[in-house]
Each structure stands twice: as C-alpha cells, then as structure tokens.
Amino acid sequence: MTLTDFDFHLPDDRIALRPASPRDAARLLLVTPGKSLVDLHVHDLPAQLRAGDVLVVNDTRVIPARLKGVRTRGDSRIAVQATLHRQTGINLWTAFMRPGKKLAVGDRVAFGTLDATVAGKGEGGEVTLAFDVSGVALVAAIAENGMMPLPPYIAAKRGEDARDREDYQTIYAAQDGSVAAPTAGLHFTPDLMARLGDMEVTVERVTLHVGAGTFLPVKVDDLTKHRMHAEWGEIDAATAGRLNAVRAAGGRIVCVGTTSLRLLESAAEPDGTILPFADETAIFITPGYRFRAADGLMTNFHLPKSTLFMLVSAFAGQAVMRAAYEHAITDHYRFYSYGDASLLWRVV
C-alpha cells in the first residue's frame, strides 16, 4: 500500500469551523459492511446499540497547549510559537516550534509570564523545552498563557476564541494532558449519556493523551516507512476486567474515537482479552490489520492521506470507506474535528 491509495478530493468548504449546536445534532453516517449507508444524527445513536453494549470513551482533557512567545539570544529577539507535544519530565515538554530553524540549545524563550530554556532539538522539528517552573505551577502557567490548540485546518481560517475553551473539550474530560481533542467525543451531551444509561448501555473511561503528532502529514509514499509519534495511555485493571466481562456476556465494545480504539488494540491479547495498560503506544493501523478488541467505532470524518483514514479503512474495509466518504462529500457532511460523525461496524 502507498499513500496515494488513501487520497481523495475534499472540497475546502467541507471542513467545519464550528461544532453543531446542540452537539448531538451533528449528522451520523451508519456504515455497515455489506449493507446500504444510512443517514442519521448523533442523537439517534442509542437506537443503533443494544442493552449490554459498552461505549469506550477517552477522558483525556485538552490543555491550552499553543504558546506564543519571544526567543532571546543575546541582543537578538524573534517571535516564536510552540505547540506542546508531550510531557517528558516535571518541567520538560517536547514541542513543535516555529521558526524551529532559528532556535538553538540554550536559547531563552518567554511565553508571556512563563519562561523556558531550549534544552534540546530532535528530528522531525521537535524541540525540548525546560520550563522554569514545574508540577502544579507549570500546569497553571500553561493555562494562563496558552491557547487551545485548534487543528491547523481550522486555525488557518480563524483564530481561537473563548468558545473553543468549551467547544474543544468533551463533557467527560478529566485527565489533563492532550494537545488535541478526541473529537468523536465532542458530540456527546448529558441528555444523550442519560438515554444510553436508560437502555443499559454502559460507558467505560480510558485515557490516551493525544499528541500534536496527530496533525502531522504522512511524508512517505511507502507506508511501511511511516512512524507514528508515541502517545501515553492507560487502562486500569478494573476497567479491563469490565470490558472483558462485556465481551464474555455477548455485548459489543464500541469505541468512541480512534484514540480509544488504538489504546484498546494496544492493550489487547491476540484472543481479544484486554489487559491493564499504562505505557506509550505508537500503533499504526492500516488495511490488513486484524482487530482484537473493538466491534464498533464512532469517529469523525478524516482528511485525505491521513493515518486516521487508513485506520477506518482497515476497520470497515477500504472500498466500503471510500464509498462512504464519497457519499459524505456529495451529501455535504461536515469533516474533521468540529464536523459530523460516522458509526462503523467492523468488517468480518
């Protein structure tokens, strides 16, 4: 397989700049391999599930990880911008910075009231920042000085504003650490969650902190040479046990978002048993992958040539997803982080 196998034409006006209101009013395309596509809305989700099923959601919380600052080196000062990527120590973060080529180890950077030193430079444009504060003080300083890290496809068309602080966060977000939202979860409302509970569909929480690498394009045509950025995730023993019990009782595991799915697949044994997990994962799923844990996947519509379009093509079938996306584009579904959703059932 090559990168061009996952290309398609996406009209620019299909990328949503704001979410639907209310959130569960977004459209939902039902994709079942071997059956016709069905146009629904997210508030129709309960009717597609049954008692005993479980939704697996990612409870990571997006931090305001985009920082604007000034690099100082002697008398030289230039404006810079950082998108925090991954925390590697109590005061250390890797970040993608612009203009990265004008940064050197030892440079000082002031992000408003938050100061840092460039502690290292790596491959792929990553910079390691050593902040002058750590722990709780660092979390507070990032919150004070940072902006919500909207995807570049949205940020190029409009600036981040106060609405994004709420819009770009799921209602069940709890664990600080992501620099991008698990966007399928943005569609859920308290009413939708209550209706799912009334019909005995359970919700289990896992955590995968989404890194800025999710926005990076695939730069190689030979997909065997692509390397995903690692992201940290956790499934505790109690949650793993409950998920295994659902499967044993005949219930279906439906992942809300590709982040939840990637984490479950990273934690699953070949027979589908889900083990406790607390580690980094760089799993890269393309057609031909044998899924172990997930039966269904609710996910937004992804961009051409993206690793996420490769993942959904693996899950429901490459020809099936190409037809689904052609339908979505023709029928004016809204794409990407603030866009509409699809409910996919795994190809057997």
C-alpha positions as CSV (number, residue, x, y, z in Angstrom):
1,M,0.0,0.0,0.0
2,T,1.1,3.5,-0.7
3,L,0.0,6.9,0.5
4,T,-1.8,7.7,-2.8
5,D,-4.2,4.7,-2.1
6,F,-5.8,6.9,0.6
7,D,-6.1,10.1,-1.3
8,F,-9.4,11.7,-2.3
9,H,-10.7,15.2,-3.2
10,L,-12.2,17.0,-0.2
11,P,-13.7,20.4,-1.1
12,D,-12.4,23.1,1.3
13,D,-15.8,24.1,2.4
14,R,-16.5,20.7,3.9
15,I,-14.1,21.3,6.9
16,A,-16.3,22.5,9.8
17,L,-15.2,25.6,11.6
18,R,-17.7,25.3,14.5
19,P,-19.4,22.3,16.0
20,A,-23.1,21.6,15.6
21,S,-25.4,23.0,18.3
22,P,-26.6,21.2,20.3
23,R,-23.7,18.8,20.0
24,D,-25.8,15.7,19.3
25,A,-27.5,17.4,16.4
26,A,-24.5,16.6,14.2
27,R,-25.1,14.1,11.4
28,L,-24.2,10.4,11.8
29,L,-23.5,8.1,8.9
30,L,-24.1,4.5,9.7
31,V,-21.6,2.3,7.9
32,T,-22.2,-1.5,8.0
33,P,-20.1,-3.6,5.6
34,G,-22.4,-5.4,3.2
35,K,-25.4,-3.1,3.8
36,S,-26.5,0.3,2.5
37,L,-25.4,3.5,4.1
38,V,-27.9,5.1,6.4
39,D,-28.1,8.9,7.2
40,L,-28.8,9.6,10.9
41,H,-28.0,12.1,13.6
42,V,-25.8,11.6,16.7
43,H,-29.0,11.7,18.9
44,D,-30.1,8.5,17.0
45,L,-27.1,6.6,18.4
46,P,-29.0,4.8,21.2
47,A,-31.2,3.1,18.6
48,Q,-28.1,1.6,17.0
49,L,-27.0,0.0,20.2
50,R,-28.5,-2.7,22.5
51,A,-28.5,-3.4,26.2
52,G,-25.2,-4.9,27.3
53,D,-23.1,-3.0,24.8
54,V,-20.4,-0.7,26.1
55,L,-19.1,2.6,24.8
56,V,-15.4,3.2,25.5
57,V,-14.6,6.9,25.8
58,N,-11.3,8.7,26.1
59,D,-11.4,11.0,29.2
60,T,-8.3,13.0,28.4
61,R,-8.6,16.7,28.8
62,V,-7.1,19.2,26.3
63,I,-4.7,21.7,27.7
64,P,-4.2,25.2,26.1
65,A,-1.0,23.9,24.5
66,R,-0.3,26.6,21.9
67,L,2.0,29.2,23.3
68,K,3.2,32.4,21.6
69,G,6.5,33.9,22.8
70,V,9.8,35.6,22.2
71,R,13.1,33.9,21.8
72,T,16.1,35.7,23.3
73,R,19.8,35.1,22.4
74,G,22.0,38.0,23.5
75,D,20.6,41.1,21.9
76,S,18.6,39.1,19.3
77,R,14.9,38.7,19.8
78,I,12.4,36.9,17.5
79,A,8.7,35.9,17.8
80,V,8.1,32.2,18.1
81,Q,5.2,29.8,18.5
82,A,5.2,26.5,20.3
83,T,2.7,23.6,20.2
84,L,3.4,21.4,23.2
85,H,3.5,17.8,22.2
86,R,4.4,15.5,25.1
87,Q,5.5,16.0,28.7
88,T,8.7,14.1,29.4
89,G,9.5,15.4,32.9
90,I,8.2,17.5,35.8
91,N,9.3,20.7,33.9
92,L,10.1,19.2,30.4
93,W,7.9,19.2,27.3
94,T,8.7,18.4,23.7
95,A,7.1,20.9,21.3
96,F,6.8,21.7,17.7
97,M,8.1,25.2,17.3
98,R,8.1,27.8,14.5
99,P,10.5,29.0,13.3
100,G,12.3,25.9,14.5
101,K,15.5,26.6,12.5
102,K,16.1,29.8,14.4
103,L,16.3,28.0,17.8
104,A,19.4,26.7,19.4
105,V,20.1,24.8,22.6
106,G,20.5,27.3,25.4
107,D,18.1,29.9,23.9
108,R,15.7,31.5,26.4
109,V,12.0,31.8,25.4
110,A,9.4,33.9,27.2
111,F,5.8,32.8,26.7
112,G,4.1,35.7,28.5
113,T,4.7,35.0,32.2
114,L,6.1,31.5,31.5
115,D,9.8,31.3,30.8
116,A,11.8,28.3,29.4
117,T,15.1,27.2,28.0
118,V,15.6,25.3,24.8
119,A,17.1,22.1,26.2
120,G,17.4,20.0,23.1
121,K,16.5,19.7,19.4
122,G,15.4,16.4,17.8
123,E,14.4,15.0,14.5
124,G,11.2,16.0,12.9
125,G,11.2,19.6,14.2
126,E,10.8,18.7,17.8
127,V,12.3,20.9,20.5
128,T,12.6,20.1,24.2
129,L,11.6,23.0,26.5
130,A,12.8,23.1,30.1
131,F,10.4,25.4,31.9
132,D,11.4,27.5,34.9
133,V,8.5,26.1,37.0
134,S,7.2,22.6,37.3
135,G,4.3,20.5,38.6
136,V,1.2,22.3,39.6
137,A,2.8,25.7,38.9
138,L,3.6,24.7,35.4
139,V,0.0,23.5,34.7
140,A,-1.3,26.8,36.0
141,A,1.1,28.8,33.9
142,I,0.3,26.9,30.7
143,A,-3.4,27.5,31.4
144,E,-2.8,31.2,31.9
145,N,-0.6,31.8,28.9
146,G,-1.7,29.2,26.4
147,M,-4.4,29.0,23.7
148,M,-6.5,26.0,22.7
149,P,-4.5,24.1,20.0
150,L,-7.1,24.1,17.2
151,P,-6.1,21.9,14.3
152,P,-4.2,23.8,11.6
153,Y,-7.0,23.3,9.1
154,I,-9.3,25.4,11.4
155,A,-6.6,27.7,12.8
156,A,-5.7,28.8,9.3
157,K,-9.2,30.1,8.7
158,R,-10.0,31.7,12.1
159,G,-8.3,32.4,15.4
160,E,-9.0,30.5,18.7
161,D,-11.6,32.3,20.8
162,A,-13.4,31.9,24.2
163,R,-16.0,29.5,22.7
164,D,-13.2,27.0,21.8
165,R,-12.3,26.6,25.5
166,E,-15.7,24.7,25.9
167,D,-16.3,23.5,22.3
168,Y,-13.0,21.7,22.0
169,Q,-13.5,19.7,25.2
170,T,-15.6,16.6,25.8
171,I,-18.2,16.7,28.6
172,Y,-16.4,13.9,30.3
173,A,-12.8,15.2,30.0
174,A,-11.0,14.7,33.3
175,Q,-7.3,13.9,32.9
176,D,-5.1,16.8,31.7
177,G,-2.6,16.0,29.0
178,S,-3.8,16.2,25.5
179,V,-2.9,18.8,22.9
180,A,-5.7,17.7,20.6
181,A,-9.3,16.7,21.4
182,P,-10.6,13.1,21.0
183,T,-13.1,14.6,18.6
184,A,-15.7,11.9,18.3
185,G,-16.5,12.5,22.0
186,L,-17.3,16.2,21.3
187,H,-20.8,15.1,20.1
188,F,-22.0,13.8,23.4
189,T,-24.4,15.7,25.6
190,P,-25.7,15.0,29.2
191,D,-29.1,14.1,27.6
192,L,-27.5,11.6,25.2
193,M,-25.5,10.0,28.0
194,A,-28.6,9.7,30.2
195,R,-30.6,8.0,27.3
196,L,-27.7,5.5,26.8
197,G,-27.8,4.7,30.5
198,D,-31.6,4.2,30.5
199,M,-31.2,1.5,27.9
200,E,-28.4,-0.3,29.8
201,V,-25.5,0.7,27.5
202,T,-22.6,1.3,29.8
203,V,-19.7,3.8,29.4
204,E,-16.2,2.9,30.3
205,R,-13.4,5.5,30.5
206,V,-9.8,5.1,29.3
207,T,-7.1,7.7,28.9
208,L,-4.9,8.4,25.9
209,H,-3.2,11.8,25.8
210,V,-3.3,12.9,22.2
211,G,-0.1,14.5,20.9
212,A,0.4,17.1,18.3
213,G,1.8,14.4,16.0
214,T,-1.9,13.7,15.1
215,F,-1.8,16.8,12.9
216,L,1.4,15.9,11.1
217,P,1.1,14.7,7.5
218,V,2.4,11.4,6.3
219,K,5.6,12.3,4.4
220,V,6.5,8.9,2.8
221,D,4.6,7.2,0.0
222,D,5.7,3.7,1.3
223,L,3.6,3.3,4.4
224,T,5.9,0.7,5.8
225,K,8.4,3.5,6.4
226,H,6.0,5.8,8.3
227,R,6.5,6.0,12.1
228,M,3.8,7.3,14.4
229,H,4.5,9.6,17.3
230,A,4.2,7.8,20.6
231,E,1.3,8.8,22.9
232,W,0.8,7.8,26.6
233,G,-2.3,5.8,27.5
234,E,-3.8,4.0,30.5
235,I,-6.4,1.3,31.1
236,D,-6.7,0.3,34.7
237,A,-7.3,-3.3,35.8
238,A,-10.9,-2.8,36.9
239,T,-11.8,-1.2,33.5
240,A,-10.1,-4.0,31.6
241,G,-12.0,-6.6,33.7
242,R,-15.3,-5.0,33.0
243,L,-14.7,-4.8,29.3
244,N,-13.7,-8.5,29.1
245,A,-16.9,-9.3,31.0
246,V,-19.0,-7.4,28.5
247,R,-17.4,-9.4,25.7
248,A,-17.9,-12.7,27.5
249,A,-21.6,-11.9,28.0
250,G,-22.1,-11.2,24.3
251,G,-22.0,-7.4,24.4
252,R,-20.3,-5.3,21.9
253,I,-17.4,-3.0,22.5
254,V,-17.9,0.3,20.7
255,C,-15.0,2.7,20.7
256,V,-15.8,6.4,20.7
257,G,-13.0,7.8,18.6
258,T,-9.8,6.4,17.1
259,T,-7.8,7.2,20.2
260,S,-9.9,4.8,22.3
261,L,-9.7,2.2,19.6
262,R,-5.9,2.5,19.3
263,L,-5.5,2.2,23.0
264,L,-7.7,-0.9,23.3
265,E,-5.9,-2.5,20.4
266,S,-2.5,-1.8,22.1
267,A,-3.7,-3.4,25.3
268,A,-5.4,-6.5,23.8
269,E,-4.1,-10.0,23.5
270,P,-4.4,-11.9,20.2
271,D,-7.6,-13.6,21.5
272,G,-9.2,-10.2,22.3
273,T,-8.6,-10.2,26.1
274,I,-7.9,-6.7,27.2
275,L,-5.1,-6.3,29.7
276,P,-4.3,-3.4,32.0
277,F,-2.1,-0.9,30.2
278,A,0.0,2.1,31.3
279,D,2.6,2.9,28.7
280,E,3.2,4.7,25.4
281,T,1.7,3.4,22.2
282,A,2.7,4.2,18.6
283,I,0.4,1.6,17.0
284,F,-0.2,2.3,13.3
285,I,-3.2,0.6,11.8
286,T,-3.6,0.1,8.1
287,P,-5.7,-2.3,6.0
288,G,-4.8,-5.9,6.7
289,Y,-4.6,-5.3,10.5
290,R,-6.5,-7.9,12.5
291,F,-8.6,-6.2,15.1
292,R,-8.7,-7.8,18.5
293,A,-10.9,-5.8,20.8
294,A,-13.3,-3.4,19.1
295,D,-16.6,-4.3,17.4
296,G,-17.7,-0.8,16.5
297,L,-16.2,2.6,16.1
298,M,-17.8,6.1,16.3
299,T,-15.5,8.6,14.6
300,N,-15.5,11.9,12.7
301,F,-14.7,12.2,9.0
302,H,-10.9,12.4,8.4
303,L,-8.7,14.1,5.9
304,P,-7.2,12.6,2.8
305,K,-3.9,10.7,3.2
306,S,-4.3,10.8,7.0
307,T,-3.4,7.9,9.2
308,L,-6.9,8.1,10.6
309,F,-8.5,7.5,7.2
310,M,-6.1,4.5,6.9
311,L,-7.4,3.2,10.3
312,V,-11.1,3.4,9.4
313,S,-10.3,1.8,6.0
314,A,-8.8,-1.1,7.9
315,F,-11.8,-1.3,10.3
316,A,-14.7,-1.3,7.9
317,G,-13.0,-2.1,4.6
318,Q,-11.1,0.1,2.1
319,A,-13.8,0.0,-0.6
320,V,-16.6,0.5,1.9
321,M,-15.0,3.6,3.4
322,R,-14.2,5.1,0.0
323,A,-17.8,4.7,-0.9
324,A,-18.9,6.1,2.5
325,Y,-16.6,9.2,2.1
326,E,-17.9,9.8,-1.5
327,H,-21.4,9.8,-0.1
328,A,-20.5,12.1,2.8
329,I,-18.8,14.6,0.5
330,T,-21.7,14.6,-2.0
331,D,-24.3,14.9,0.7
332,H,-22.4,17.8,2.4
333,Y,-21.4,16.1,5.6
334,R,-19.0,18.3,7.7
335,F,-15.4,17.0,8.1
336,Y,-12.7,17.0,10.7
337,S,-12.6,18.0,14.4
338,Y,-15.8,20.1,14.6
339,G,-17.6,18.1,11.9
340,D,-20.1,15.2,11.7
341,A,-19.6,11.6,12.7
342,S,-19.9,8.1,11.4
343,L,-20.7,4.8,13.2
344,L,-18.7,2.0,11.7
345,W,-19.2,-1.7,12.3
346,R,-16.1,-3.8,11.8
347,V,-15.7,-5.9,8.6
348,V,-15.8,-9.6,9.5
